[in-house]
């Protein structure tokens, strides 16, 4: 057996193992944080700290790894929160794809606040689309004291109310982490 091939793959495989381990820890942290949430609406939607570890991981390891961690977290959250009863369309959009969008923060590794904004806005867009496509048929006649006649506007209001809080929390947390620690920098292994 050629030892040069075997030796050259060890640093790469060690790096992959470290990244997978870090991703698993961040997904687990996000899962724990999901229990510490402020639920705004009985049909779903809460203000929480879930996006923060996912954004940190994406900033450290890149968008590809971040999207993967987001999908895994979304599916775990779906199971934990009982979302499996909503149908496959909701599982895909409201859980897997919505949290995959959080991983896009990794596209802006040197701009953590912009990355948190990107993660929040793209997740919100997926929830709005889901609100129209899946949940729009249950739009109430009145929401937040306003008559509802447009399903897009209703979905924006419904999802925007809790996502605004999530975005503010993510921006503040990521800005503090970026200024006060080296957590967003990956150590070479």
Phi and psi in degrees as GROMACS dihedral restraints (atoms count N, CA, C in turn):
[ dihedral_restraints ]
;  ai    aj    ak    al  type     phi  dphi    fc
    3     4     5     6     1   -79.4    20    10
    4     5     6     7     1   113.2    20    10
    6     7     8     9     1   -70.6    20    10
    7     8     9    10     1   -25.2    20    10
    9    10    11    12     1   -65.1    20    10
   10    11    12    13     1   -37.4    20    10
   12    13    14    15     1   -68.2    20    10
   13    14    15    16     1   -43.1    20    10
   15    16    17    18     1   -64.1    20    10
   16    17    18    19     1   -40.8    20    10
   18    19    20    21     1   -69.7    20    10
   19    20    21    22     1   -39.7    20    10
   21    22    23    24     1   -70.6    20    10
   22    23    24    25     1   -22.9    20    10
   24    25    26    27     1   -84.7    20    10
   25    26    27    28     1   -16.7    20    10
   27    28    29    30     1   -63.0    20    10
   28    29    30    31     1   -47.0    20    10
   30    31    32    33     1   -60.6    20    10
   31    32    33    34     1   -38.2    20    10
   33    34    35    36     1   -66.0    20    10
   34    35    36    37     1   -46.4    20    10
   36    37    38    39     1   -67.5    20    10
   37    38    39    40     1   -33.9    20    10
   39    40    41    42     1   -64.0    20    10
   40    41    42    43     1   -42.3    20    10
   42    43    44    45     1   -62.7    20    10
   43    44    45    46     1   -41.1    20    10
   45    46    47    48     1   -64.2    20    10
   46    47    48    49     1   -43.1    20    10
   48    49    50    51     1   -62.6    20    10
   49    50    51    52     1   -43.6    20    10
   51    52    53    54     1   -61.3    20    10
   52    53    54    55     1   -43.8    20    10
   54    55    56    57     1   -65.9    20    10
   55    56    57    58     1   -43.6    20    10
   57    58    59    60     1   -61.9    20    10
   58    59    60    61     1   -41.4    20    10
   60    61    62    63     1   -64.9    20    10
   61    62    63    64     1   -45.4    20    10
   63    64    65    66     1   -61.3    20    10
   64    65    66    67     1   -42.4    20    10
   66    67    68    69     1   -61.6    20    10
   67    68    69    70     1   -42.8    20    10
   69    70    71    72     1   -63.2    20    10
   70    71    72    73     1   -39.8    20    10
   72    73    74    75     1   -65.4    20    10
   73    74    75    76     1   -43.0    20    10
   75    76    77    78     1   -67.4    20    10
   76    77    78    79     1   -38.4    20    10
   78    79    80    81     1   -64.5    20    10
   79    80    81    82     1   -42.3    20    10
   81    82    83    84     1   -63.2    20    10
   82    83    84    85     1   -42.1    20    10
   84    85    86    87     1   -62.8    20    10
   85    86    87    88     1   -43.7    20    10
   87    88    89    90     1   -60.9    20    10
   88    89    90    91     1   -39.2    20    10
   90    91    92    93     1   -64.0    20    10
   91    92    93    94     1   -42.2    20    10
   93    94    95    96     1   -64.8    20    10
   94    95    96    97     1   -43.3    20    10
   96    97    98    99     1   -64.4    20    10
   97    98    99   100     1   -24.7    20    10
   99   100   101   102     1   -64.2    20    10
  100   101   102   103     1   -22.5    20    10
  102   103   104   105     1   -79.4    20    10
  103   104   105   106     1   -15.2    20    10
  105   106   107   108     1  -104.1    20    10
  106   107   108   109     1    72.7    20    10
  108   109   110   111     1  -131.9    20    10
  109   110   111   112     1   160.3    20    10
  111   112   113   114     1  -107.7    20    10
  112   113   114   115     1   105.7    20    10
  114   115   116   117     1   -78.3    20    10
  115   116   117   118     1   125.1    20    10
  117   118   119   120     1   -93.7    20    10
  118   119   120   121     1   -37.0    20    10
  120   121   122   123     1  -126.8    20    10
  121   122   123   124     1   141.3    20    10
  123   124   125   126     1   -65.1    20    10
  124   125   126   127     1   -25.4    20    10
  126   127   128   129     1   -86.5    20    10
  127   128   129   130     1     5.5    20    10
  129   130   131   132     1   119.0    20    10
  130   131   132   133     1   158.6    20    10
  132   133   134   135     1   106.1    20    10
  133   134   135   136     1   118.7    20    10
  135   136   137   138     1  -145.9    20    10
  136   137   138   139     1   159.2    20    10
  138   139   140   141     1   -96.3    20    10
  139   140   141   142     1   125.3    20    10
  141   142   143   144     1  -153.7    20    10
  142   143   144   145     1  -177.0    20    10
  144   145   146   147     1  -106.6    20    10
  145   146   147   148     1    14.0    20    10
  147   148   149   150     1   -57.3    20    10
  148   149   150   151     1   -40.6    20    10
  150   151   152   153     1   -69.1    20    10
  151   152   153   154     1   -23.1    20    10
  153   154   155   156     1   -60.3    20    10
  154   155   156   157     1   -53.7    20    10
  156   157   158   159     1   -64.5    20    10
  157   158   159   160     1   -30.9    20    10
  159   160   161   162     1   -69.3    20    10
  160   161   162   163     1   -39.5    20    10
  162   163   164   165     1   -66.9    20    10
  163   164   165   166     1   -45.0    20    10
  165   166   167   168     1   -57.7    20    10
  166   167   168   169     1   -45.8    20    10
  168   169   170   171     1   -61.7    20    10
  169   170   171   172     1   -45.0    20    10
  171   172   173   174     1   -63.1    20    10
  172   173   174   175     1   -39.8    20    10
  174   175   176   177     1   -65.2    20    10
  175   176   177   178     1   -35.6    20    10
  177   178   179   180     1   -76.8    20    10
  178   179   180   181     1   -37.9    20    10
  180   181   182   183     1  -116.2    20    10
  181   182   183   184     1    -7.4    20    10
  183   184   185   186     1   103.1    20    10
  184   185   186   187     1   165.8    20    10
  186   187   188   189     1   -65.3    20    10
  187   188   189   190     1   -38.1    20    10
  189   190   191   192     1   -59.6    20    10
  190   191   192   193     1   -50.9    20    10
  192   193   194   195     1   -65.9    20    10
  193   194   195   196     1   -38.4    20    10
  195   196   197   198     1   -63.7    20    10
  196   197   198   199     1   -43.7    20    10
  198   199   200   201     1   -62.5    20    10
  199   200   201   202     1   -43.3    20    10
  201   202   203   204     1   -59.8    20    10
  202   203   204   205     1   -44.8    20    10
  204   205   206   207     1   -64.5    20    10
  205   206   207   208     1   -37.7    20    10
  207   208   209   210     1   -62.8    20    10
  208   209   210   211     1   -43.6    20    10
  210   211   212   213     1   -61.6    20    10
  211   212   213   214     1   -47.4    20    10
  213   214   215   216     1   -60.2    20    10
  214   215   216   217     1   -46.9    20    10
  216   217   218   219     1   -60.2    20    10
  217   218   219   220     1   -45.7    20    10
  219   220   221   222     1   -57.3    20    10
  220   221   222   223     1   -42.6    20    10
  222   223   224   225     1   -68.8    20    10
  223   224   225   226     1   -39.8    20    10
  225   226   227   228     1   -63.6    20    10
  226   227   228   229     1   -43.9    20    10
  228   229   230   231     1   -62.2    20    10
  229   230   231   232     1   -38.2    20    10
  231   232   233   234     1   -58.9    20    10
  232   233   234   235     1   -44.1    20    10
  234   235   236   237     1   -68.9    20    10
  235   236   237   238     1   -47.2    20    10
  237   238   239   240     1   -62.5    20    10
  238   239   240   241     1   -42.1    20    10
  240   241   242   243     1   -86.9    20    10
  241   242   243   244     1    -2.2    20    10
  243   244   245   246     1    81.6    20    10
  244   245   246   247     1    18.4    20    10
  246   247   248   249     1   -70.1    20    10
  247   248   249   250     1    -9.7    20    10
  249   250   251   252     1   -64.4    20    10
  250   251   252   253     1   -19.7    20    10
  252   253   254   255     1   -79.7    20    10
  253   254   255   256     1    -4.3    20    10
  255   256   257   258     1   -87.6    20    10
  256   257   258   259     1    -9.3    20    10
  258   259   260   261     1   102.7    20    10
  259   260   261   262     1   160.0    20    10
  261   262   263   264     1   -66.1    20    10
  262   263   264   265     1   -32.3    20    10
  264   265   266   267     1   -63.2    20    10
  265   266   267   268     1   -42.5    20    10
  267   268   269   270     1   -68.6    20    10
  268   269   270   271     1   -38.7    20    10
  270   271   272   273     1   -60.4    20    10
  271   272   273   274     1   -43.8    20    10
  273   274   275   276     1   -68.8    20    10
  274   275   276   277     1   -53.3    20    10
  276   277   278   279     1   -76.2    20    10
  277   278   279   280     1   -55.1    20    10
  279   280   281   282     1   -73.4    20    10
  280   281   282   283     1   -19.2    20    10
  282   283   284   285     1  -116.0    20    10
  283   284   285   286     1   -68.7    20    10
  285   286   287   288     1   -64.4    20    10
  286   287   288   289     1   -53.7    20    10
  288   289   290   291     1   -72.2    20    10
  289   290   291   292     1   -41.8    20    10
  291   292   293   294     1   -58.5    20    10
  292   293   294   295     1   -45.6    20    10
  294   295   296   297     1   -79.3    20    10
  295   296   297   298     1   -22.9    20    10
  297   298   299   300     1   -61.4    20    10
  298   299   300   301     1   -36.8    20    10
  300   301   302   303     1   -61.0    20    10
  301   302   303   304     1   -30.3    20    10
  303   304   305   306     1   -61.3    20    10
  304   305   306   307     1   -34.2    20    10
  306   307   308   309     1   -65.4    20    10
  307   308   309   310     1   -17.7    20    10
  309   310   311   312     1   -64.7    20    10
  310   311   312   313     1   -11.6    20    10
  312   313   314   315     1   -54.7    20    10
  313   314   315   316     1   -28.9    20    10
  315   316   317   318     1   -65.2    20    10
  316   317   318   319     1   -10.9    20    10
  318   319   320   321     1   -72.9    20    10
  319   320   321   322     1   -18.0    20    10
  321   322   323   324     1  -124.5    20    10
  322   323   324   325     1    62.2    20    10
  324   325   326   327     1   -64.3    20    10
  325   326   327   328     1   -24.6    20    10
  327   328   329   330     1   -99.2    20    10
  328   329   330   331     1     5.5    20    10
  330   331   332   333     1  -132.4    20    10
  331   332   333   334     1    74.2    20    10
  333   334   335   336     1   -60.2    20    10
  334   335   336   337     1   -37.3    20    10
  336   337   338   339     1   -69.0    20    10
  337   338   339   340     1   -44.4    20    10
  339   340   341   342     1   -62.4    20    10
  340   341   342   343     1   -36.1    20    10
  342   343   344   345     1   -64.5    20    10
  343   344   345   346     1   -41.2    20    10
  345   346   347   348     1   -65.2    20    10
  346   347   348   349     1   -37.8    20    10
  348   349   350   351     1   -64.5    20    10
  349   350   351   352     1   -46.7    20    10
  351   352   353   354     1   -58.5    20    10
  352   353   354   355     1   -46.6    20    10
  354   355   356   357     1   -59.9    20    10
  355   356   357   358     1   -44.5    20    10
  357   358   359   360     1   -68.4    20    10
  358   359   360   361     1   -46.2    20    10
  360   361   362   363     1   -67.5    20    10
  361   362   363   364     1   -41.8    20    10
  363   364   365   366     1   -68.8    20    10
  364   365   366   367     1   -36.7    20    10
  366   367   368   369     1   -63.7    20    10
  367   368   369   370     1   -43.9    20    10
  369   370   371   372     1   -58.4    20    10
  370   371   372   373     1   -44.2    20    10
  372   373   374   375     1   -58.4    20    10
  373   374   375   376     1   -41.9    20    10
  375   376   377   378     1   -65.0    20    10
  376   377   378   379     1   -42.3    20    10
  378   379   380   381     1   -64.3    20    10
  379   380   381   382     1   -36.7    20    10
  381   382   383   384     1   -64.6    20    10
  382   383   384   385     1   -46.4    20    10
  384   385   386   387     1   -59.9    20    10
  385   386   387   388     1   -45.4    20    10
  387   388   389   390     1   -60.9    20    10
  388   389   390   391     1   -40.7    20    10
  390   391   392   393     1   -60.8    20    10
  391   392   393   394     1   -35.4    20    10
  393   394   395   396     1   -78.0    20    10
  394   395   396   397     1   -51.2    20    10
  396   397   398   399     1   -71.6    20    10
  397   398   399   400     1   -42.9    20    10
  399   400   401   402     1   -99.5    20    10
  400   401   402   403     1   -49.2    20    10
  402   403   404   405     1   -97.9    20    10
  403   404   405   406     1    -7.9    20    10
  405   406   407   408     1   -58.5    20    10
  406   407   408   409     1   -29.7    20    10
  408   409   410   411     1   -65.0    20    10
  409   410   411   412     1   -17.4    20    10
  411   412   413   414     1  -104.0    20    10
  412   413   414   415     1    20.3    20    10
  414   415   416   417     1   -61.3    20    10
  415   416   417   418     1   129.5    20    10
  417   418   419   420     1   -75.7    20    10
  418   419   420   421     1   164.0    20    10
  420   421   422   423     1   -71.4    20    10
  421   422   423   424     1   -26.7    20    10
  423   424   425   426     1  -137.3    20    10
  424   425   426   427     1   139.4    20    10
  426   427   428   429     1  -147.5    20    10
  427   428   429   430     1   130.3    20    10
  429   430   431   432     1    54.1    20    10
  430   431   432   433     1    36.8    20    10
  432   433   434   435     1    76.3    20    10
  433   434   435   436     1    10.1    20    10
  435   436   437   438     1  -118.0    20    10
  436   437   438   439     1   145.4    20    10
  438   439   440   441     1   -71.1    20    10
  439   440   441   442     1   133.8    20    10
  441   442   443   444     1  -104.5    20    10
  442   443   444   445     1   117.8    20    10
  444   445   446   447     1  -124.2    20    10
  445   446   447   448     1   -14.4    20    10
  447   448   449   450     1  -120.8    20    10
  448   449   450   451     1   119.1    20    10
  450   451   452   453     1   -65.2    20    10
  451   452   453   454     1   -31.0    20    10
  453   454   455   456     1   -67.5    20    10
  454   455   456   457     1   -43.0    20    10
  456   457   458   459     1   -65.2    20    10
  457   458   459   460     1   -43.4    20    10
  459   460   461   462     1   -60.2    20    10
  460   461   462   463     1   -46.7    20    10
  462   463   464   465     1   -63.6    20    10
  463   464   465   466     1   -38.7    20    10
  465   466   467   468     1   -62.4    20    10
  466   467   468   469     1   -46.8    20    10
  468   469   470   471     1   -63.4    20    10
  469   470   471   472     1   -48.8    20    10
  471   472   473   474     1   -59.5    20    10
  472   473   474   475     1   -53.5    20    10
  474   475   476   477     1   -76.3    20    10
  475   476   477   478     1   -32.5    20    10
  477   478   479   480     1   -66.9    20    10
  478   479   480   481     1   -29.7    20    10
  480   481   482   483     1   -63.1    20    10
  481   482   483   484     1   -46.6    20    10
  483   484   485   486     1   -84.0    20    10
  484   485   486   487     1   -31.6    20    10
  486   487   488   489     1   -70.5    20    10
  487   488   489   490     1   -26.8    20    10
  489   490   491   492     1   -61.7    20    10
  490   491   492   493     1   -44.3    20    10
  492   493   494   495     1   -63.2    20    10
  493   494   495   496     1   -42.5    20    10
  495   496   497   498     1   -63.3    20    10
  496   497   498   499     1   -39.3    20    10
  498   499   500   501     1   -66.1    20    10
  499   500   501   502     1   -44.9    20    10
  501   502   503   504     1   -61.2    20    10
  502   503   504   505     1   -46.7    20    10
  504   505   506   507     1   -60.9    20    10
  505   506   507   508     1   -43.3    20    10
  507   508   509   510     1   -65.1    20    10
  508   509   510   511     1   -44.0    20    10
  510   511   512   513     1   -62.4    20    10
  511   512   513   514     1   -47.2    20    10
  513   514   515   516     1   -62.0    20    10
  514   515   516   517     1   -48.3    20    10
  516   517   518   519     1   -63.2    20    10
  517   518   519   520     1   -45.3    20    10
  519   520   521   522     1   -67.2    20    10
  520   521   522   523     1   -38.0    20    10
  522   523   524   525     1   -63.3    20    10
  523   524   525   526     1   -43.3    20    10
  525   526   527   528     1   -64.8    20    10
  526   527   528   529     1   -44.5    20    10
  528   529   530   531     1   -61.3    20    10
  529   530   531   532     1   -43.6    20    10
  531   532   533   534     1   -65.3    20    10
  532   533   534   535     1   -37.4    20    10
  534   535   536   537     1   -78.6    20    10
  535   536   537   538     1   -34.4    20    10
  537   538   539   540     1  -106.5    20    10
  538   539   540   541     1    -9.3    20    10
  540   541   542   543     1  -138.9    20    10
  541   542   543   544     1   172.6    20    10
  543   544   545   546     1  -103.7    20    10
  544   545   546   547     1    21.3    20    10
  546   547   548   549     1   -60.7    20    10
  547   548   549   550     1   -27.9    20    10
  549   550   551   552     1   -83.0    20    10
  550   551   552   553     1    -4.2    20    10
  552   553   554   555     1  -100.1    20    10
  553   554   555   556     1   131.8    20    10
  555   556   557   558     1   -84.5    20    10
  556   557   558   559     1   128.5    20    10
  558   559   560   561     1   -78.5    20    10
  559   560   561   562     1   136.7    20    10
  561   562   563   564     1   -69.5    20    10
  562   563   564   565     1   131.2    20    10
